Every structure is written in C-alpha cells, then in structure tokens.
Amino acid sequence: MQVPLWLALVVVGYLGVKLIRPPWWLIAVLLLGGFLLADSVLAPAINALIK
C-alpha cells in the first residue's frame, strides 16, 4: 500500500501535536522558518548537510 507523502505528513503532524502538546507559537515558528529557509540562498547548503 502506498501512502501519499502529504497524507503521511498530516497524520504524523496531527499525532505529534496531540501527543506532545507543543505550544502553537513553536509550531508556527517551525513551519514558517522551514518555509523561508527552503526558498532562501541557504537551501543548497542545507541540502548538502542533510545528504
């Protein structure tokens, strides 16, 4: 069975919020920071570090 990536991310995110109960400001900062870094000049450097 193949699950789409977006569905897996939604399920993992939902369970993480329900089980760990992080503050909403932390979730917003992580999402916004990740979005901004992915579209910045630092993206190739981050990609090289991850691989």
N, C-alpha and C positions, 0 to 999 in steps of 0.2 A: 504494500500500500504506500503510495507516495502522497505526502502532505505538502501543500504549497508553503514556501518559506514565510510568507506574510501571516499565514494562519498559525504556524508554529510559534512565530514571534509574539503574536497576540496572546496565545494561550500561556506561554512562558511568562510574559509580562503581567498578565492578569493574575496568575498564580503567585508570582513574586510579590505583587502589591498586596494580595490578600494574606499571604503567609508571613511576610517580613514586616509589613506595615511601615514602609519608609514615609517620611514627610513628603507632601505633594510638591513643595518647593524644590526638593532634591531631585525628584523625577523630572520636573520641568527643566532644571539646570542641566541634567544629564542629556535629555533629549535635544534641547536647544544647542548645547555645546557640541554634541556629536554631529548635529546637522550643519553647524557652522564650520567645524573642522573638516568635514567631508568635502566641503566646497571651497576650501582655502588653499593657499600655496603650500601648506604643510601636509596636504593629503599624500603626496608621493613619499614623503619621509615617514609618515605614519604607516603607510602601506609596506614600505621596506622593513620597518621594525617588526610588523606583525608577521611577515613572511619570514 
